[in-house]
């Protein structure tokens, strides 16, 4: 069952996010099970809203591709506050496609 994953991570800055995005290359080599990724920076930190085919797909991507860079190479020690909920419905506006 598809899930909506949201998190907030105060330690992540725009510069750190861009460094991880470039090193991991998820836009060029999309992670298995990822349907949608959107992120922004708010007063309480970095926020993400993703849709995944399953929670397991997300967990595998984090463990195998994100953590080795973010925690291994870049030394981030904190963890995000993650929440999963079952996807009830999604709508994609006509003509919307692609990244960025």
C-alpha positions as CSV (number, residue, x, y, z in Angstrom):
1,X,0.0,0.0,0.0
2,X,1.4,3.4,-0.9
3,X,2.3,5.7,2.0
4,X,2.7,9.5,2.5
5,X,5.9,10.2,4.4
6,X,6.5,13.5,6.0
7,X,9.4,14.7,8.1
8,X,11.0,17.7,9.7
9,X,14.7,17.9,10.2
10,X,16.0,21.1,11.8
11,X,19.7,20.4,11.2
12,X,19.5,20.2,7.4
13,X,20.3,23.4,5.5
14,X,19.7,24.2,1.8
15,X,23.5,23.8,1.2
16,X,23.6,20.4,2.9
17,X,20.4,19.2,1.1
18,X,22.0,20.3,-2.3
19,X,25.2,18.5,-1.5
20,X,23.4,15.3,-0.6
21,X,21.2,15.5,-3.6
22,X,24.2,15.9,-5.9
23,X,26.2,13.1,-4.3
24,X,23.3,10.6,-4.1
25,X,21.9,11.5,-7.5
26,X,18.3,10.5,-6.8
27,X,17.0,12.7,-9.6
28,X,19.2,10.9,-12.2
29,X,18.8,7.4,-10.6
30,X,15.4,7.5,-9.0
31,X,15.0,5.2,-5.9
32,X,12.9,2.1,-6.2
33,X,9.4,2.8,-4.9
34,X,9.6,6.6,-4.9
35,X,6.5,8.2,-6.4
36,X,6.9,11.8,-5.5
37,X,9.3,14.0,-3.5
38,X,8.7,17.6,-2.5
39,X,10.7,19.7,0.1
40,X,10.9,23.1,1.5
41,X,12.5,25.1,4.4
42,X,10.2,26.5,7.1
43,X,10.8,28.3,10.4
44,X,11.2,24.9,12.2
45,X,13.6,23.4,9.7
46,X,13.8,21.3,6.6
47,X,10.5,19.6,5.6
48,X,9.8,16.8,3.2
49,X,6.6,15.3,1.8
50,X,7.1,12.1,-0.2
51,X,4.9,9.4,-1.6
52,X,6.4,5.9,-1.6
53,X,5.1,2.5,-2.7
54,X,5.7,1.3,0.8
55,X,7.4,2.3,4.1
56,X,10.0,-0.4,3.3
57,X,11.0,1.2,0.0
58,X,11.7,4.5,1.9
59,X,13.6,2.8,4.7
60,X,15.8,0.9,2.2
61,X,16.6,4.1,0.2
62,X,17.6,5.9,3.4
63,X,19.8,3.0,4.7
64,X,21.6,2.3,1.4
65,X,21.9,5.7,-0.3
66,X,21.2,8.6,2.0
67,X,22.8,7.6,5.3
68,X,26.2,6.6,3.9
69,X,26.5,10.2,2.5
70,X,24.6,12.3,5.0
71,X,25.9,10.5,8.2
72,X,29.0,8.8,6.9
73,X,30.6,11.4,4.7
74,X,29.0,14.6,6.0
75,X,28.8,13.8,9.7
76,X,25.2,14.6,10.4
77,X,24.3,13.1,13.8
78,X,20.6,13.9,14.2
79,X,17.6,12.1,12.8
80,X,14.4,13.6,11.3
81,X,11.0,13.3,12.9
82,X,9.3,11.0,10.5
83,X,5.6,10.2,10.1
84,X,4.0,7.7,7.7
85,X,0.3,7.6,6.8
86,X,-1.5,5.4,4.2
87,X,-2.1,7.3,1.0
88,X,-5.9,7.8,0.6
89,X,-5.9,9.5,-2.8
90,X,-3.7,11.4,-5.2
91,X,-4.4,13.7,-8.1
92,X,-1.8,14.8,-10.7
93,X,-2.8,17.9,-12.7
94,X,-2.9,17.3,-16.4
95,X,0.4,18.2,-18.1
96,X,2.4,17.9,-14.9
97,X,5.5,15.7,-15.2
98,X,9.2,15.7,-14.6
99,X,11.5,16.9,-11.8
100,X,12.4,20.2,-10.3
